[in-house]
Amino acid sequence: PVASRAQAGKVFRIGVLVLGQPEPFWRIFRETLRDHGYVEGSNIEFDFRSAEFVPARLDALAAELAALNVDAIVAVQT
C-alpha cells in the first residue's frame, strides 16, 4: 500500500510479448489487473507485440519493447 500511494497518478506501461494468439491469457491478465485497481487508459497502458507464430521474431520484438522504456515486459507462450 505504501508503494502504491507513493506512485499515485503514475501511468504504468506494460509491454506484452506473445508467440501467437493471446487469448485467453490476455483477457484474464487484463481482468486481474483491473481487479487490483489498474484500469486501462487510466493508470495502465499496454504495448502489445505478437510474433505471429514465428519464434525467430521474438528477439526483435522484445528489443522493440525494451526500447520503448516500458515499466515491465510480460512474455507469454501460447
PyMOL Python script that loads the backbone (N, CA, C, O; Angstrom):
from pymol import cmd

cmd.read_pdbstr("""\
ATOM      1  N   PRO A   1       0.812  -1.222   0.000  1.00  0.00           N
ATOM      2  CA  PRO A   1       0.000   0.000   0.000  1.00  0.00           C
ATOM      3  C   PRO A   1       0.847   1.274   0.000  1.00  0.00           C
ATOM      4  O   PRO A   1       0.496   2.247  -0.669  1.00  0.00           O
ATOM      5  N   VAL A   2       1.955   1.280   0.740  1.00  0.00           N
ATOM      6  CA  VAL A   2       2.796   2.471   0.784  1.00  0.00           C
ATOM      7  C   VAL A   2       3.386   2.759  -0.584  1.00  0.00           C
ATOM      8  O   VAL A   2       3.408   3.909  -1.021  1.00  0.00           O
ATOM      9  N   ALA A   3       3.868   1.718  -1.269  1.00  0.00           N
ATOM     10  CA  ALA A   3       4.451   1.911  -2.598  1.00  0.00           C
ATOM     11  C   ALA A   3       3.410   2.417  -3.582  1.00  0.00           C
ATOM     12  O   ALA A   3       3.716   3.264  -4.420  1.00  0.00           O
ATOM     13  N   SER A   4       2.197   1.918  -3.496  1.00  0.00           N
ATOM     14  CA  SER A   4       1.173   2.359  -4.438  1.00  0.00           C
ATOM     15  C   SER A   4       0.781   3.811  -4.188  1.00  0.00           C
ATOM     16  O   SER A   4       0.496   4.541  -5.138  1.00  0.00           O
ATOM     17  N   ARG A   5       0.760   4.240  -2.939  1.00  0.00           N
ATOM     18  CA  ARG A   5       0.465   5.650  -2.651  1.00  0.00           C
ATOM     19  C   ARG A   5       1.590   6.542  -3.147  1.00  0.00           C
ATOM     20  O   ARG A   5       1.350   7.658  -3.608  1.00  0.00           O
ATOM     21  N   ALA A   6       2.815   6.050  -3.052  1.00  0.00           N
ATOM     22  CA  ALA A   6       3.964   6.848  -3.487  1.00  0.00           C
ATOM     23  C   ALA A   6       3.943   7.080  -4.987  1.00  0.00           C
ATOM     24  O   ALA A   6       4.517   8.056  -5.469  1.00  0.00           O
ATOM     25  N   GLN A   7       3.286   6.192  -5.736  1.00  0.00           N
ATOM     26  CA  GLN A   7       3.266   6.323  -7.184  1.00  0.00           C
ATOM     27  C   GLN A   7       1.873   6.667  -7.697  1.00  0.00           C
ATOM     28  O   GLN A   7       1.563   6.435  -8.866  1.00  0.00           O
ATOM     29  N   ALA A   8       1.042   7.216  -6.830  1.00  0.00           N
ATOM     30  CA  ALA A   8      -0.307   7.604  -7.248  1.00  0.00           C
ATOM     31  C   ALA A   8      -0.204   8.575  -8.413  1.00  0.00           C
ATOM     32  O   ALA A   8       0.624   9.486  -8.402  1.00  0.00           O
ATOM     33  N   GLY A   9      -1.029   8.381  -9.394  1.00  0.00           N
ATOM     34  CA  GLY A   9      -1.043   9.237 -10.567  1.00  0.00           C
ATOM     35  C   GLY A   9      -0.142   8.750 -11.685  1.00  0.00           C
ATOM     36  O   GLY A   9      -0.252   9.230 -12.813  1.00  0.00           O
ATOM     37  N   LYS A  10       0.737   7.816 -11.402  1.00  0.00           N
ATOM     38  CA  LYS A  10       1.618   7.283 -12.443  1.00  0.00           C
ATOM     39  C   LYS A  10       0.832   6.370 -13.373  1.00  0.00           C
ATOM     40  O   LYS A  10       0.005   5.575 -12.928  1.00  0.00           O
ATOM     41  N   VAL A  11       1.094   6.489 -14.647  1.00  0.00           N
ATOM     42  CA  VAL A  11       0.523   5.571 -15.633  1.00  0.00           C
ATOM     43  C   VAL A  11       1.609   4.560 -15.970  1.00  0.00           C
ATOM     44  O   VAL A  11       2.643   4.910 -16.538  1.00  0.00           O
ATOM     45  N   PHE A  12       1.365   3.304 -15.614  1.00  0.00           N
ATOM     46  CA  PHE A  12       2.327   2.242 -15.870  1.00  0.00           C
ATOM     47  C   PHE A  12       2.190   1.755 -17.312  1.00  0.00           C
ATOM     48  O   PHE A  12       1.080   1.581 -17.815  1.00  0.00           O
ATOM     49  N   ARG A  13       3.327   1.538 -17.967  1.00  0.00           N
ATOM     50  CA  ARG A  13       3.347   0.995 -19.329  1.00  0.00           C
ATOM     51  C   ARG A  13       3.874  -0.422 -19.257  1.00  0.00           C
ATOM     52  O   ARG A  13       4.985  -0.659 -18.784  1.00  0.00           O
ATOM     53  N   ILE A  14       3.074  -1.359 -19.726  1.00  0.00           N
ATOM     54  CA  ILE A  14       3.421  -2.768 -19.699  1.00  0.00           C
ATOM     55  C   ILE A  14       3.579  -3.263 -21.132  1.00  0.00           C
ATOM     56  O   ILE A  14       2.666  -3.135 -21.947  1.00  0.00           O
ATOM     57  N   GLY A  15       4.739  -3.826 -21.429  1.00  0.00           N
ATOM     58  CA  GLY A  15       4.955  -4.464 -22.722  1.00  0.00           C
ATOM     59  C   GLY A  15       4.497  -5.908 -22.627  1.00  0.00           C
ATOM     60  O   GLY A  15       4.832  -6.611 -21.674  1.00  0.00           O
ATOM     61  N   VAL A  16       3.737  -6.347 -23.607  1.00  0.00           N
ATOM     62  CA  VAL A  16       3.233  -7.722 -23.630  1.00  0.00           C
ATOM     63  C   VAL A  16       3.737  -8.384 -24.906  1.00  0.00           C
ATOM     64  O   VAL A  16       3.490  -7.892 -26.007  1.00  0.00           O
ATOM     65  N   LEU A  17       4.445  -9.501 -24.753  1.00  0.00           N
ATOM     66  CA  LEU A  17       5.032 -10.218 -25.882  1.00  0.00           C
ATOM     67  C   LEU A  17       4.489 -11.643 -25.908  1.00  0.00           C
ATOM     68  O   LEU A  17       4.633 -12.392 -24.942  1.00  0.00           O
ATOM     69  N   VAL A  18       3.872 -12.003 -27.014  1.00  0.00           N
ATOM     70  CA  VAL A  18       3.336 -13.357 -27.167  1.00  0.00           C
ATOM     71  C   VAL A  18       3.846 -13.972 -28.457  1.00  0.00           C
ATOM     72  O   VAL A  18       4.171 -13.270 -29.415  1.00  0.00           O
ATOM     73  N   LEU A  19       3.909 -15.290 -28.465  1.00  0.00           N
ATOM     74  CA  LEU A  19       4.335 -16.003 -29.665  1.00  0.00           C
ATOM     75  C   LEU A  19       3.220 -16.031 -30.701  1.00  0.00           C
ATOM     76  O   LEU A  19       3.468 -15.845 -31.892  1.00  0.00           O
ATOM     77  N   GLY A  20       2.000 -16.262 -30.249  1.00  0.00           N
ATOM     78  CA  GLY A  20       0.874 -16.393 -31.176  1.00  0.00           C
ATOM     79  C   GLY A  20      -0.312 -15.558 -30.744  1.00  0.00           C
ATOM     80  O   GLY A  20      -0.181 -14.360 -30.493  1.00  0.00           O
ATOM     81  N   GLN A  21      -1.456 -16.182 -30.659  1.00  0.00           N
ATOM     82  CA  GLN A  21      -2.672 -15.504 -30.243  1.00  0.00           C
ATOM     83  C   GLN A  21      -2.718 -15.417 -28.718  1.00  0.00           C
ATOM     84  O   GLN A  21      -2.414 -16.396 -28.036  1.00  0.00           O
ATOM     85  N   PRO A  22      -3.090 -14.266 -28.183  1.00  0.00           N
ATOM     86  CA  PRO A  22      -3.006 -14.069 -26.743  1.00  0.00           C
ATOM     87  C   PRO A  22      -4.177 -14.615 -25.924  1.00  0.00           C
ATOM     88  O   PRO A  22      -4.047 -14.739 -24.706  1.00  0.00           O
ATOM     89  N   GLU A  23      -5.289 -14.937 -26.527  1.00  0.00           N
ATOM     90  CA  GLU A  23      -6.432 -15.409 -25.741  1.00  0.00           C
ATOM     91  C   GLU A  23      -6.202 -16.819 -25.260  1.00  0.00           C
ATOM     92  O   GLU A  23      -5.610 -17.590 -26.015  1.00  0.00           O
ATOM     93  N   PRO A  24      -6.610 -17.231 -24.080  1.00  0.00           N
ATOM     94  CA  PRO A  24      -7.378 -16.456 -23.095  1.00  0.00           C
ATOM     95  C   PRO A  24      -6.503 -15.656 -22.141  1.00  0.00           C
ATOM     96  O   PRO A  24      -7.021 -14.901 -21.318  1.00  0.00           O
ATOM     97  N   PHE A  25      -5.171 -15.809 -22.239  1.00  0.00           N
ATOM     98  CA  PHE A  25      -4.276 -15.100 -21.317  1.00  0.00           C
ATOM     99  C   PHE A  25      -4.576 -13.611 -21.264  1.00  0.00           C
ATOM    100  O   PHE A  25      -4.707 -13.041 -20.181  1.00  0.00           O
ATOM    101  N   TRP A  26      -4.685 -12.981 -22.420  1.00  0.00           N
ATOM    102  CA  TRP A  26      -4.834 -11.531 -22.495  1.00  0.00           C
ATOM    103  C   TRP A  26      -6.058 -11.063 -21.733  1.00  0.00           C
ATOM    104  O   TRP A  26      -5.982 -10.084 -20.989  1.00  0.00           O
ATOM    105  N   ARG A  27      -7.175 -11.732 -21.898  1.00  0.00           N
ATOM    106  CA  ARG A  27      -8.416 -11.367 -21.208  1.00  0.00           C
ATOM    107  C   ARG A  27      -8.243 -11.523 -19.694  1.00  0.00           C
ATOM    108  O   ARG A  27      -8.587 -10.620 -18.932  1.00  0.00           O
ATOM    109  N   ILE A  28      -7.713 -12.659 -19.265  1.00  0.00           N
ATOM    110  CA  ILE A  28      -7.542 -12.933 -17.838  1.00  0.00           C
ATOM    111  C   ILE A  28      -6.539 -11.957 -17.215  1.00  0.00           C
ATOM    112  O   ILE A  28      -6.756 -11.468 -16.106  1.00  0.00           O
ATOM    113  N   PHE A  29      -5.459 -11.677 -17.914  1.00  0.00           N
ATOM    114  CA  PHE A  29      -4.436 -10.755 -17.432  1.00  0.00           C
ATOM    115  C   PHE A  29      -5.025  -9.372 -17.186  1.00  0.00           C
ATOM    116  O   PHE A  29      -4.814  -8.790 -16.122  1.00  0.00           O
ATOM    117  N   ARG A  30      -5.757  -8.843 -18.152  1.00  0.00           N
ATOM    118  CA  ARG A  30      -6.360  -7.516 -18.019  1.00  0.00           C
ATOM    119  C   ARG A  30      -7.415  -7.488 -16.920  1.00  0.00           C
ATOM    120  O   ARG A  30      -7.487  -6.526 -16.156  1.00  0.00           O
ATOM    121  N   GLU A  31      -8.239  -8.537 -16.832  1.00  0.00           N
ATOM    122  CA  GLU A  31      -9.256  -8.599 -15.783  1.00  0.00           C
ATOM    123  C   GLU A  31      -8.616  -8.627 -14.394  1.00  0.00           C
ATOM    124  O   GLU A  31      -9.090  -7.958 -13.476  1.00  0.00           O
ATOM    125  N   THR A  32      -7.546  -9.397 -14.244  1.00  0.00           N
ATOM    126  CA  THR A  32      -6.863  -9.492 -12.953  1.00  0.00           C
ATOM    127  C   THR A  32      -6.259  -8.153 -12.554  1.00  0.00           C
ATOM    128  O   THR A  32      -6.371  -7.740 -11.400  1.00  0.00           O
ATOM    129  N   LEU A  33      -5.620  -7.472 -13.498  1.00  0.00           N
ATOM    130  CA  LEU A  33      -5.074  -6.151 -13.197  1.00  0.00           C
ATOM    131  C   LEU A  33      -6.189  -5.180 -12.818  1.00  0.00           C
ATOM    132  O   LEU A  33      -6.031  -4.379 -11.897  1.00  0.00           O
ATOM    133  N   ARG A  34      -7.316  -5.251 -13.528  1.00  0.00           N
ATOM    134  CA  ARG A  34      -8.457  -4.386 -13.228  1.00  0.00           C
ATOM    135  C   ARG A  34      -8.969  -4.652 -11.805  1.00  0.00           C
ATOM    136  O   ARG A  34      -9.326  -3.723 -11.080  1.00  0.00           O
ATOM    137  N   ASP A  35      -9.000  -5.934 -11.420  1.00  0.00           N
ATOM    138  CA  ASP A  35      -9.423  -6.308 -10.063  1.00  0.00           C
ATOM    139  C   ASP A  35      -8.504  -5.721  -8.992  1.00  0.00           C
ATOM    140  O   ASP A  35      -8.912  -5.541  -7.845  1.00  0.00           O
ATOM    141  N   HIS A  36      -7.262  -5.426  -9.376  1.00  0.00           N
ATOM    142  CA  HIS A  36      -6.286  -4.854  -8.448  1.00  0.00           C
ATOM    143  C   HIS A  36      -6.159  -3.338  -8.599  1.00  0.00           C
ATOM    144  O   HIS A  36      -5.221  -2.734  -8.079  1.00  0.00           O
ATOM    145  N   GLY A  37      -7.102  -2.731  -9.309  1.00  0.00           N
ATOM    146  CA  GLY A  37      -7.135  -1.275  -9.407  1.00  0.00           C
ATOM    147  C   GLY A  37      -6.437  -0.661 -10.593  1.00  0.00           C
ATOM    148  O   GLY A  37      -6.346   0.563 -10.683  1.00  0.00           O
ATOM    149  N   TYR A  38      -5.936  -1.480 -11.516  1.00  0.00           N
ATOM    150  CA  TYR A  38      -5.272  -0.952 -12.710  1.00  0.00           C
ATOM    151  C   TYR A  38      -6.271  -0.917 -13.863  1.00  0.00           C
ATOM    152  O   TYR A  38      -6.724  -1.958 -14.338  1.00  0.00           O
ATOM    153  N   VAL A  39      -6.607   0.294 -14.304  1.00  0.00           N
ATOM    154  CA  VAL A  39      -7.629   0.488 -15.328  1.00  0.00           C
ATOM    155  C   VAL A  39      -6.966   0.980 -16.605  1.00  0.00           C
ATOM    156  O   VAL A  39      -6.331   2.034 -16.634  1.00  0.00           O
ATOM    157  N   GLU A  40      -7.132   0.183 -17.665  1.00  0.00           N
ATOM    158  CA  GLU A  40      -6.543   0.543 -18.953  1.00  0.00           C
ATOM    159  C   GLU A  40      -7.059   1.903 -19.401  1.00  0.00           C
ATOM    160  O   GLU A  40      -8.261   2.164 -19.382  1.00  0.00           O
ATOM    161  N   GLY A  41      -6.129   2.763 -19.805  1.00  0.00           N
ATOM    162  CA  GLY A  41      -6.488   4.113 -20.233  1.00  0.00           C
ATOM    163  C   GLY A  41      -6.521   5.107 -19.087  1.00  0.00           C
ATOM    164  O   GLY A  41      -6.651   6.311 -19.311  1.00  0.00           O
ATOM    165  N   SER A  42      -6.406   4.614 -17.861  1.00  0.00           N
ATOM    166  CA  SER A  42      -6.415   5.487 -16.689  1.00  0.00           C
ATOM    167  C   SER A  42      -5.053   5.465 -15.996  1.00  0.00           C
ATOM    168  O   SER A  42      -4.360   6.481 -15.945  1.00  0.00           O
ATOM    169  N   ASN A  43      -4.672   4.297 -15.463  1.00  0.00           N
ATOM    170  CA  ASN A  43      -3.392   4.212 -14.770  1.00  0.00           C
ATOM    171  C   ASN A  43      -2.496   3.091 -15.298  1.00  0.00           C
ATOM    172  O   ASN A  43      -1.472   2.765 -14.698  1.00  0.00           O
ATOM    173  N   ILE A  44      -2.896   2.511 -16.421  1.00  0.00           N
ATOM    174  CA  ILE A  44      -2.063   1.487 -17.057  1.00  0.00           C
ATOM    175  C   ILE A  44      -2.284   1.513 -18.569  1.00  0.00           C
ATOM    176  O   ILE A  44      -3.398   1.725 -19.049  1.00  0.00           O
ATOM    177  N   GLU A  45      -1.205   1.295 -19.299  1.00  0.00           N
ATOM    178  CA  GLU A  45      -1.258   1.194 -20.766  1.00  0.00           C
ATOM    179  C   GLU A  45      -0.490  -0.050 -21.180  1.00  0.00           C
ATOM    180  O   GLU A  45       0.429  -0.485 -20.487  1.00  0.00           O
ATOM    181  N   PHE A  46      -0.875  -0.616 -22.315  1.00  0.00           N
ATOM    182  CA  PHE A  46      -0.221  -1.820 -22.810  1.00  0.00           C
ATOM    183  C   PHE A  46       0.372  -1.559 -24.187  1.00  0.00           C
ATOM    184  O   PHE A  46      -0.252  -0.940 -25.050  1.00  0.00           O
ATOM    185  N   ASP A  47       1.596  -2.049 -24.369  1.00  0.00           N
ATOM    186  CA  ASP A  47       2.230  -2.079 -25.682  1.00  0.00           C
ATOM    187  C   ASP A  47       2.319  -3.560 -26.041  1.00  0.00           C
ATOM    188  O   ASP A  47       3.106  -4.301 -25.451  1.00  0.00           O
ATOM    189  N   PHE A  48       1.521  -3.982 -26.997  1.00  0.00           N
ATOM    190  CA  PHE A  48       1.350  -5.396 -27.323  1.00  0.00           C
ATOM    191  C   PHE A  48       2.126  -5.748 -28.590  1.00  0.00           C
ATOM    192  O   PHE A  48       2.081  -5.021 -29.583  1.00  0.00           O
ATOM    193  N   ARG A  49       2.839  -6.878 -28.538  1.00  0.00           N
ATOM    194  CA  ARG A  49       3.548  -7.392 -29.714  1.00  0.00           C
ATOM    195  C   ARG A  49       3.320  -8.889 -29.818  1.00  0.00           C
ATOM    196  O   ARG A  49       3.405  -9.609 -28.823  1.00  0.00           O
ATOM    197  N   SER A  50       3.029  -9.355 -31.029  1.00  0.00           N
ATOM    198  CA  SER A  50       2.877 -10.783 -31.296  1.00  0.00           C
ATOM    199  C   SER A  50       3.854 -11.192 -32.386  1.00  0.00           C
ATOM    200  O   SER A  50       3.997 -10.503 -33.396  1.00  0.00           O
ATOM    201  N   ALA A  51       4.522 -12.311 -32.177  1.00  0.00           N
ATOM    202  CA  ALA A  51       5.439 -12.855 -33.185  1.00  0.00           C
ATOM    203  C   ALA A  51       4.682 -13.593 -34.272  1.00  0.00           C
ATOM    204  O   ALA A  51       5.287 -14.078 -35.228  1.00  0.00           O
ATOM    205  N   GLU A  52       3.365 -13.686 -34.137  1.00  0.00           N
ATOM    206  CA  GLU A  52       2.508 -14.338 -35.128  1.00  0.00           C
ATOM    207  C   GLU A  52       3.001 -15.742 -35.465  1.00  0.00           C
ATOM    208  O   GLU A  52       3.065 -16.139 -36.628  1.00  0.00           O
ATOM    209  N   PHE A  53       3.347 -16.484 -34.406  1.00  0.00           N
ATOM    210  CA  PHE A  53       3.786 -17.880 -34.507  1.00  0.00           C
ATOM    211  C   PHE A  53       5.117 -18.062 -35.238  1.00  0.00           C
ATOM    212  O   PHE A  53       5.394 -19.145 -35.753  1.00  0.00           O
ATOM    213  N   VAL A  54       5.936 -17.018 -35.287  1.00  0.00           N
ATOM    214  CA  VAL A  54       7.259 -17.097 -35.894  1.00  0.00           C
ATOM    215  C   VAL A  54       8.288 -16.831 -34.784  1.00  0.00           C
ATOM    216  O   VAL A  54       8.630 -15.677 -34.524  1.00  0.00           O
ATOM    217  N   PRO A  55       8.781 -17.886 -34.131  1.00  0.00           N
ATOM    218  CA  PRO A  55       9.694 -17.708 -32.993  1.00  0.00           C
ATOM    219  C   PRO A  55      10.911 -16.834 -33.298  1.00  0.00           C
ATOM    220  O   PRO A  55      11.418 -16.161 -32.400  1.00  0.00           O
ATOM    221  N   ALA A  56      11.380 -16.829 -34.518  1.00  0.00           N
ATOM    222  CA  ALA A  56      12.554 -16.039 -34.876  1.00  0.00           C
ATOM    223  C   ALA A  56      12.316 -14.530 -34.710  1.00  0.00           C
ATOM    224  O   ALA A  56      13.275 -13.760 -34.645  1.00  0.00           O
ATOM    225  N   ARG A  57      11.063 -14.108 -34.641  1.00  0.00           N
ATOM    226  CA  ARG A  57      10.734 -12.686 -34.478  1.00  0.00           C
ATOM    227  C   ARG A  57      10.784 -12.221 -33.024  1.00  0.00           C
ATOM    228  O   ARG A  57      10.801 -11.018 -32.765  1.00  0.00           O
ATOM    229  N   LEU A  58      10.809 -13.156 -32.072  1.00  0.00           N
ATOM    230  CA  LEU A  58      10.699 -12.797 -30.659  1.00  0.00           C
ATOM    231  C   LEU A  58      11.816 -11.871 -30.183  1.00  0.00           C
ATOM    232  O   LEU A  58      11.553 -10.909 -29.462  1.00  0.00           O
ATOM    233  N   ASP A  59      13.057 -12.149 -30.578  1.00  0.00           N
ATOM    234  CA  ASP A  59      14.176 -11.314 -30.129  1.00  0.00           C
ATOM    235  C   ASP A  59      13.990  -9.855 -30.545  1.00  0.00           C
ATOM    236  O   ASP A  59      14.168  -8.952 -29.728  1.00  0.00           O
ATOM    237  N   ALA A  60      13.640  -9.623 -31.786  1.00  0.00           N
ATOM    238  CA  ALA A  60      13.473  -8.259 -32.283  1.00  0.00           C
ATOM    239  C   ALA A  60      12.294  -7.566 -31.595  1.00  0.00           C
ATOM    240  O   ALA A  60      12.367  -6.380 -31.272  1.00  0.00           O
ATOM    241  N   LEU A  61      11.219  -8.306 -31.376  1.00  0.00           N
ATOM    242  CA  LEU A  61      10.058  -7.711 -30.709  1.00  0.00           C
ATOM    243  C   LEU A  61      10.355  -7.385 -29.253  1.00  0.00           C
ATOM    244  O   LEU A  61       9.909  -6.357 -28.743  1.00  0.00           O
ATOM    245  N   ALA A  62      11.104  -8.252 -28.580  1.00  0.00           N
ATOM    246  CA  ALA A  62      11.494  -7.981 -27.193  1.00  0.00           C
ATOM    247  C   ALA A  62      12.390  -6.736 -27.130  1.00  0.00           C
ATOM    248  O   ALA A  62      12.236  -5.903 -26.237  1.00  0.00           O
ATOM    249  N   ALA A  63      13.310  -6.617 -28.065  1.00  0.00           N
ATOM    250  CA  ALA A  63      14.177  -5.438 -28.119  1.00  0.00           C
ATOM    251  C   ALA A  63      13.363  -4.170 -28.374  1.00  0.00           C
ATOM    252  O   ALA A  63      13.645  -3.115 -27.807  1.00  0.00           O
ATOM    253  N   GLU A  64      12.358  -4.287 -29.227  1.00  0.00           N
ATOM    254  CA  GLU A  64      11.484  -3.155 -29.518  1.00  0.00           C
ATOM    255  C   GLU A  64      10.746  -2.698 -28.253  1.00  0.00           C
ATOM    256  O   GLU A  64      10.661  -1.501 -27.978  1.00  0.00           O
ATOM    257  N   LEU A  65      10.220  -3.649 -27.494  1.00  0.00           N
ATOM    258  CA  LEU A  65       9.526  -3.307 -26.248  1.00  0.00           C
ATOM    259  C   LEU A  65      10.490  -2.682 -25.242  1.00  0.00           C
ATOM    260  O   LEU A  65      10.142  -1.710 -24.572  1.00  0.00           O
ATOM    261  N   ALA A  66      11.685  -3.228 -25.134  1.00  0.00           N
ATOM    262  CA  ALA A  66      12.675  -2.683 -24.207  1.00  0.00           C
ATOM    263  C   ALA A  66      13.033  -1.244 -24.587  1.00  0.00           C
ATOM    264  O   ALA A  66      13.223  -0.399 -23.712  1.00  0.00           O
ATOM    265  N   ALA A  67      13.125  -0.967 -25.887  1.00  0.00           N
ATOM    266  CA  ALA A  67      13.459   0.373 -26.352  1.00  0.00           C
ATOM    267  C   ALA A  67      12.347   1.383 -26.052  1.00  0.00           C
ATOM    268  O   ALA A  67      12.596   2.588 -26.004  1.00  0.00           O
ATOM    269  N   LEU A  68      11.136   0.894 -25.853  1.00  0.00           N
ATOM    270  CA  LEU A  68      10.018   1.782 -25.521  1.00  0.00           C
ATOM    271  C   LEU A  68      10.056   2.231 -24.061  1.00  0.00           C
ATOM    272  O   LEU A  68       9.260   3.069 -23.637  1.00  0.00           O
ATOM    273  N   ASN A  69      10.989   1.664 -23.299  1.00  0.00           N
ATOM    274  CA  ASN A  69      11.153   2.022 -21.897  1.00  0.00           C
ATOM    275  C   ASN A  69       9.886   1.744 -21.076  1.00  0.00           C
ATOM    276  O   ASN A  69       9.468   2.562 -20.256  1.00  0.00           O
ATOM    277  N   VAL A  70       9.291   0.578 -21.317  1.00  0.00           N
ATOM    278  CA  VAL A  70       8.113   0.179 -20.548  1.00  0.00           C
ATOM    279  C   VAL A  70       8.524  -0.133 -19.120  1.00  0.00           C
ATOM    280  O   VAL A  70       9.701  -0.373 -18.849  1.00  0.00           O
ATOM    281  N   ASP A  71       7.569  -0.130 -18.210  1.00  0.00           N
ATOM    282  CA  ASP A  71       7.855  -0.432 -16.800  1.00  0.00           C
ATOM    283  C   ASP A  71       8.101  -1.912 -16.567  1.00  0.00           C
ATOM    284  O   ASP A  71       8.846  -2.285 -15.661  1.00  0.00           O
ATOM    285  N   ALA A  72       7.487  -2.747 -17.371  1.00  0.00           N
ATOM    286  CA  ALA A  72       7.645  -4.201 -17.251  1.00  0.00           C
ATOM    287  C   ALA A  72       7.313  -4.849 -18.586  1.00  0.00           C
ATOM    288  O   ALA A  72       6.560  -4.292 -19.384  1.00  0.00           O
ATOM    289  N   ILE A  73       7.875  -6.026 -18.825  1.00  0.00           N
ATOM    290  CA  ILE A  73       7.549  -6.804 -20.014  1.00  0.00           C
ATOM    291  C   ILE A  73       7.008  -8.150 -19.536  1.00  0.00           C
ATOM    292  O   ILE A  73       7.637  -8.836 -18.730  1.00  0.00           O
ATOM    293  N   VAL A  74       5.842  -8.511 -20.042  1.00  0.00           N
ATOM    294  CA  VAL A  74       5.238  -9.804 -19.755  1.00  0.00           C
ATOM    295  C   VAL A  74       5.351 -10.632 -21.032  1.00  0.00           C
ATOM    296  O   VAL A  74       4.839 -10.238 -22.080  1.00  0.00           O
ATOM    297  N   ALA A  75       6.016 -11.770 -20.942  1.00  0.00           N
ATOM    298  CA  ALA A  75       6.169 -12.640 -22.106  1.00  0.00           C
ATOM    299  C   ALA A  75       5.391 -13.919 -21.863  1.00  0.00           C
ATOM    300  O   ALA A  75       5.516 -14.547 -20.812  1.00  0.00           O
ATOM    301  N   VAL A  76       4.589 -14.298 -22.845  1.00  0.00           N
ATOM    302  CA  VAL A  76       3.719 -15.460 -22.702  1.00  0.00           C
ATOM    303  C   VAL A  76       3.835 -16.341 -23.926  1.00  0.00           C
ATOM    304  O   VAL A  76       3.767 -15.865 -25.060  1.00  0.00           O
ATOM    305  N   GLN A  77       4.008 -17.616 -23.690  1.00  0.00           N
ATOM    306  CA  GLN A  77       3.976 -18.567 -24.791  1.00  0.00           C
ATOM    307  C   GLN A  77       2.565 -19.138 -24.855  1.00  0.00           C
ATOM    308  O   GLN A  77       2.069 -19.679 -23.867  1.00  0.00           O
ATOM    309  N   THR A  78       1.925 -19.023 -25.993  1.00  0.00           N
ATOM    310  CA  THR A  78       0.549 -19.526 -26.128  1.00  0.00           C
ATOM    311  C   THR A  78       0.497 -20.640 -27.132  1.00  0.00           C
ATOM    312  O   THR A  78      -0.573 -21.193 -27.385  1.00  0.00           O
TER     313      THR A  78
END
""", "prot")
cmd.dss("prot")
cmd.show_as("cartoon", "prot")
cmd.util.cbc("prot")
cmd.orient("prot")
